[in-house]
């Protein structure tokens, strides 16, 4: 852990203490039952960690995405994995645009209860028929006096079953009426009242991270106050980008934690398991794949915390462009996800047949490691982005 700041190391120590109360068996049980880890959320909220990257005058810790990345890295590495980290990560990244672009009155109304753990937020951007084509989102917000009416569908909305708030990106101007497609979307911080008319949820059964619910969300003239609009109407896409770059850093940290957890278990098993009168960890066929996986995680760790540092510095150093931040954050997410996949796969294979058994936990890690490879943006789209923005190649999509 050399090279980290005192603040990052303090975060790691404090979060490790909290997570020590939730062993692998806790996460295995919640993975099997699909029960949300309410106990971890309460413990983190009690000590003020939900607001780690939100302003101190609202009750937050006033730290940066660098420290938040360390927090989620540490949660994941404790054995909680992607599921444990995702129990709070939307509360960290989805609130960044709110903290930056909301009015002072909105911030006071919207964020302190979230920081205290009294409310929880989910992030409503992805849609089933537009996928990564964010500028073509179809969910509409139609103004009616002091209210908007929301109609449309969102998908892969994590924690929607337990959330009471949503950061929502919706279309306020039809696509055909725009000169620039990036200007037709608006951002809202809304009450997510599942008892109100016009809002329905459908749970998606999934491969891994089952302790955190994933959902389809259906809006049918769902009524929200006009004062839930964040920033100016039509500027939502530019605003939400601040949250998206933060999310890439956080998810990279979560992937790193998962990879290190898998390697730790693999190394322990390789030292304990004896075949032909010697521990299998003496064999280079076991050693070399694990050593290679470790080095790839270390390289991805450097990329991840470089990206987080750039994100934080860009808020006050205007020489750091958003293009540079985007390149760093996307690259970090890609590299960490790939390193985590390699580590998790090799951890399972190093356990042999027991890698397939739930009691050794590495099969759960492997199921979860696909999340950062797929979301919030695919590997292929990251390579498209890097090819265009870093290498100057023609846009391919």
Beta strands, then each sheet from edge to edge (+ up, - down):
strand 1: 121-124
strand 2: 140-144
strand 3: 147-155
strand 4: 165-171
strand 5: 185-191
strand 6: 199-203
strand 7: 215-225
strand 8: 229-230
strand 9: 274-275
strand 10: 278-279
sheet 1: 1+ 4+ 5- 8+
sheet 2: 2+ 3- 7+ 6-
sheet 3: 9+ 10-
end
